[in-house]
Amino acid sequence: MRKYFLAGLLFIGNVCFSQLNITPMPAEVKMGKGFSTIKQPIGFILVDYDESDSDNDGTGPFKNYLKKNFGLTKFVDGDTHSYGLPTEIFFTGPVKGKGKDYYEIEVTGNKIYIKGNSLGKFYAFETLKQMISVNAKKQIVIPNCTIKDWPRFQYRGMHLDVGRHYFPVSFVKKYIDYLATYKYNTFHWHLTEDQGWRIEIKKYPLLTQVGGCRDRTLIGRYGSKKYDSIKYCGFYTQKEVKEIVKYADERNITVIPEIEMPGHSTAALASYPFLGCTKGPYKVMDTWGVLDDVYCAGNDSTFTFLQNVLDEVMQLFPSKYIHIGGDECPKERWKTCPQCQLRIKNEKLKDEHALQSYFISRIEKYLNSKGRNIIGWDEILEGGLAPNATVMSWRGEEGGIAAAQQNHDVIMTPGTYCYLDHSQTKNEDSVTIGGYLPLETVYSYEPVPAILNAAQAKHVLGAQGNVWTEYMKNPAKVEYMIFPRMTALCEVLWSPKEKRNWADYERRLPVIFERLNKEKINYSKAYYDLKATVLTTEDFNGVYWKIESKSNKDSILFHDYANLKSDCLIKQFGKIPDSNTIIGFYALPYTKRILCTDNYGYTLIKRGIETPLIMQTFSFNKATGKKITLANEPNKSYPGDGAFTLVNGVQNEKGLAKSSEFLGFLGKDMDAMIDLKTETNINKITLHVLDQNGSWIYLPSQVEITYIPDADYTADQLKNFPKEIKTIDPIKEKGAKTITIESKQKCRYIKVVAKNFGTIPSGNPGAGNPAWLFVDEIEVE
């Protein structure tokens, strides 16, 4: 039985200039009284500034900012003393005993005093940009205040994948500007992939001539097997790379290139087949996922090729670090490659995992000999960590913890907090890779795991936001995915831990959005979505639909969109005390079959922006809203709403677009017990599951149903109760979304066990790893 409910939202930000509205929030702020006005001509005056010869101090960009945004064009550069100009900015420094990023600002009496170290002056200007505004009298003003500021972490990074989708130089520069505005200091540029090689290497021209193009591109979600027929090409010339590196350097941002190895390399193999174990033929991939063809670790010609590539890369990028990937490298080809097996034997390696460690260590030695260090994803821990490597921990924090405990430097970037390609709303209206990472979760991240002691914690250099572009075909989509989440992450990385305050960040969000609007930057408004949650009733006899708003100042109103008399019973409790929450649509027990048949909705009455309507389909059955327990907890990456997710009446209709509606079990069975409250006649049970092998998600190999008459039973009796068992072949039964078992029984309890597929077989993405089991809903009829 399917019924539909809707909710909508209206909003506009109310900008408040009486408090400091900048992001990230400085370490120390003391607000003064009132505002200073900024009038031209404006003096830029150096006073004993020992590092005034810096080309990257931010003065030039700040003047351009004043010209573009406020029409101020008259500037005077001077030394030592005041010139009596309407507005004067004085610079002093350095500040002894403080880090290179340290700065101070004092605004008073139409004068601005900046004291800073080598990079501090630049960051002071970035802070000033966010402080300047226009008041009701159309005066250009800045709040009187005193600021002392410095970053918490030395590594503050944002990543951009251009392998899946290429972005023009103009947008890469914009991206760097975004980083500078929010005081990031590292741009991780992911330049090579299975789907495209994006950097010119003059010694190997086929890398871009062949590897820079793919014949077609996947349309829609992974697994759809639908493609366009458009050849997709793009790469950056070495001249363009130098231009971008220089542009970033002028904004005190280091560009770290990533050249993937030994996996994610089929674009290179298609260009030069001798680099692979099978010698081809290979093609640049037109779909996403993890592929078995990787660089051959047994041939010295592979390492000669990579060293030559890295030589040209190092000429273009002066960064201390070179990122060499190291992630998601299947070992299938190595297992059957005579050269790789000979390498294992000659080097006395334990197995193919040790061969990967050999591969990474050999590349590291070469880069170390050139004065550079490597960064790799946490898979480089497998088989033993290269001596001087820095680990980028993405599969949770475990890899970073292990590396720090081995006294290796770490950059934290776990998917649950830092993957900005994940959906940021449960009402996503565009395709994303899946997952769910709302703004609040990003802001809540703490990069230093509590398990580390003080010495180990010093190895956590910082963290990074990752932007993988499988489903980002244009700059507008990238902007939509990173904003406003990168403004939350920047505060995690810059502001002192004890000063971070979610409530104050929320206060500043309307100002952040207003700035983005002014700059015509696309962004997600998901923060203002009404939140709809399905809850069980206290007596486990139905479900509630709970509607929440971020605002506690406005009213949520109930609307009958159909404008008809309701033929259902609605208990509308109104606002819960001290919140702006309404609980409505109490679903009566299934046996009475009384439910709303009209469309209804909730609207938050505010003043402007309209967000998408919330639409929810409910499919009620005898298990809906009933008490359910699990023998095995789901993986923390896919916890849904706990066990209740399986009986909440909400079925996932968009695959991983709403992965919060799935419970994910990694290598474990789903073992659920449902209490129907009374003995109930049963005709069939349907299990909703997901099949997406490219993402390591497999159907269960078996579903077992046990029918239990009442509460009084022993473990021995459980073995003798009626059972139905259905065996599935997950390899043959591709694409099945439901598994149904029909049997006429009468019982109070139903025990449902879905057996995990187990280890992923050879020849498939993720071979050798435990499979995921994704379960959505259990229907009882």
KOLLUMTI-248019 format. One record per residue (C-alpha): x, y, z. Coordinates in steps of 0.5 Angstrom, whole numbers, plus 500, padded with zeros to 3 digits. Example, Ala and Ser with C-alpha at 12.3 -4.5 7.8 and 13.67 -1.06 7.14 Angstrom:
// KOLLUMTI-248019
525491516/527498514/
***
This chain:
// KOLLUMTI-248019
500500500/503506498/502513500/505520499/507526503/510532501/514538505/517545502/521550505/522558504/528562507/532568506/538570510/538576515/545578515/548581521/553586521/554587529/558581530/564578526/562574520/568571517/570564516/574561519/573564525/580567528/583564534/582571538/577576537/576582541/570586538/570594539/565599539/562601532/565601525/571605521/569607514/574606508/575612504/580613498/585614497/587609501/595609504/599602504/604604509/610599511/613601518/619597519/617591516/623586515/619582510/616587505/619584499/615578499/611578492/606574495/604578501/597579499/597587497/596586490/590582490/587586496/587592492/584588486/578586491/577593493/577595486/572590483/567590489/567597492/570601486/576604490/581605485/586610489/592607493/598610496/604606497/609609503/614608508/614609516/609615517/602617516/600621510/594623513/589620508/582618510/584611511/591608512/593601513/600600517/604594516/609591521/613585523/615580523/613577530/618573534/616567537/610566532/609561526/610564519/602564518/601568525/598575524/594581528/589586526/587592529/581596526/580603530/579610528/579609520/586606521/588598520/594596523/597589521/602585524/604579521/610574519/611572512/605568510/601572516/600578512/597575506/592571511/590578514/588581508/584575506/581576513/580583512/576582505/571578509/570584514/569589509/561591508/557596506/552599511/545602510/548609508/552606503/558607507/564602506/565600513/569595517/568593524/572596530/576590533/583586535/584580532/590575533/590569529/594563527/592556524/591550528/594545523/600546518/596542512/590544510/588541503/583541498/583536492/580536485/580530481/581532473/582524471/574523471/572530468/577535465/576542468/579548464/585552466/580558468/576554473/582551476/584558478/577559481/578553485/585556487/581562489/576559493/582555497/585562498/579565501/578560506/585559508/587553505/594552503/595546499/591544492/592536491/591535484/589528481/592528474/592521472/586516472/583510468/579514465/584520463/591522463/591529464/598532464/603533458/609529458/614530453/618524453/611520452/607524448/602518447/600519454/595525452/594523445/591516447/591516454/587523454/581521451/576516452/571513447/565515451/562516458/557513463/551516463/547516470/549512476/555506476/552500473/546503469/551501463/548507459/553511455/553517451/557516444/561522445/569522445/571525451/578529451/582534455/589535458/594540461/600542457/606544461/605551460/598551463/601547469/606552470/601558469/597554475/603553479/605560479/598562480/597558486/604560489/602567488/596565493/601562498/598555496/602549494/600544489/601537490/601533483/598526484/601521479/597514480/601508481/601502481/593501480/588506476/593506470/589504464/590510461/597509461/597502459/593504453/598509451/604504452/602497453/608494455/607497461/602492463/603485465/599482459/601487454/594489452/591491448/588496453/583502452/582508456/576506461/569509459/566507466/568508473/570503478/577499480/580495474/585489474/590492469/595495473/603497472/607491471/611490478/616485475/619489469/624494470/622498464/615500468/620503473/624507468/618509465/615512471/622515473/622519467/615521468/616523475/622527472/618532468/613532474/618535478/620540474/613543474/612542481/616545486/612542492/616538497/611532496/609528490/603524491/603517488/596514489/597507491/590505493/585500490/591496486/588489485/593483485/590479480/595480474/601480479/598473481/599470474/604474471/611471470/615477471/612479477/612472480/620472479/620479482/617476488/622470488/628474487/626480492/624474497/618478498/612474502/606475497/603480492/602485498/609485499/610486492/606493492/610495498/616494494/613498488/612504493/619503496/622503490/619509487/620513494/627512494/628515487/624521489/628521495/634522491/631528488/630531494/622530494/618525499/612521497/604521500/600515498/593513500/593508506/593502502/601503502/601501509/599494506/606489506/610494510/610502509/616505505/621509510/619516509/612516506/606520509/600517509/593520507/588516511/581515507/578508509/576511515/582513520/585506522/590507516/592514519/592511526/597506524/602510521/602515526/603510531/609508527/612515527/610517520/606523518/599523517/594527513/587525515/581525509/576519512/570518507/565519513/567526514/572529508/569526501/565532498/563528493/558524497/550527498/549533502/542532503/537526503/533529498/538530492/536532486/542530482/546524481/552523486/556517488/552516494/554516501/551522506/555527508/551533511/554540513/554538520/558532520/563536516/564541522/564536527/570532525/576532529/582530525/586528531/584521534/583520541/587514541/594517539/598519545/601526545/607524541/603520536/598526535/604531532/604526526/597528524/599534519/592536518/586534513/583535506/577535503/576530497/573532490/572526486/568528479/565521476/558525477/561532476/561534469/562541469/564547474/557549477/556541479/563542483/561548486/555545488/558539491/564543495/560549498/558550503/562544506/569547505/567553509/566548515/572544514/576550513/574552520/576545523/583546520/584553522/581555528/583552535/579546537/576549543/574555539/570552534/562553535/557550531/552555533/556561531/558558525/550557523/549564525/555566520/552561514/547567511/553571510/557566507/551564502/550572501/558572499/557566494/551569491/555576490/560572487/555568483/558561485/553555485/552552492/547547495/542550500/541543503/542546510/535549510/532543507/526541512/528534515/524529515/525523519/521516520/520514527/517508531/511509535/512508543/507502542/511499536/504500532/506504527/510510525/511517525/513522520/517527524/518534520/524539523/527546521/533549522/530555525/527556532/524563530/519561524/513557524/512550520/505550517/501544515/498544508/493540505/495540498/489536495/484541498/480535500/477532506/482527509/480520509/485519514/487520522/492525523/495527530/498533529/502535536/504542534/511544536/515540541/518545546/524549545/525546538/521548531/519541530/512538528/510530529/505528524/502523520/501518525/500511521/495507524/496499524/496495518/490491520/486497520/488499513/487506515/492511512/492518508/490518501/491525499/498529499/499533505/506537506/509542511/512549509/517553513/515560513/521565512/523570507/526568500/529562498/525556496/528549497/525543493/519539496/520533500/516527498/516521501/513514499/511509505/509502503/506499509/506492511/505487518/512489520/512496519/513500525/514493529/520492534/526489531/533487533/539485530/544480532/550484528/550491528/551494521/558497519/559504521/559507514/552505513/548505519/542508516/537509522/539503526/535496526/528500525/531502518/528495516/521496518/520504517/516503511/520507507/523503501/529506497/527507490/534511487/539506489/545509492/542516491/539515498/544510501/542512508/536508507/540502507/544498512/551496510/554489513/561488511/563481511/557480516/550477515/544480517/541477522/534480524/528478529/522482528/516482534/509482530/506483537/501478537/500471533/499473526/498470519/503470514/503469507/510471504/516475506/520480502/527482503/529488499/537488497/542492493/546488487/552493485/558489484/562494482/562497488/563491492/556490494/553483493/546479494/546475499/548467498/542465502/536467506/533463512/526465515/524462522/517463524/517463532/510462535/511466542/516469546/517463550/522459547/529456548/535456543/534449542/527450540/529455535/532450531/526446531/521452529/518452522/524455517/524457509/531457506/532460499/539459496/541465491/547465486/549472487/553472480/548469476/542473479/544480477/540486478/535483483/532488488/528483492/528476494/521473496/519467500/512465500/509460506/503460510/505460517/502463523/507466528/509472533/516473531/520472525/527471524/530473518/538471516/541474510/548470509/553475506/556473500/563472503/570474499/569477492/572472487/577473482/576477476/571482480/572489483/575488490/577481489/580478495/576483500/570481504/563483500/558488502/551486504/546492503/539491506/533496505/527493508/523487510/516486508/511481511/504480508/
***
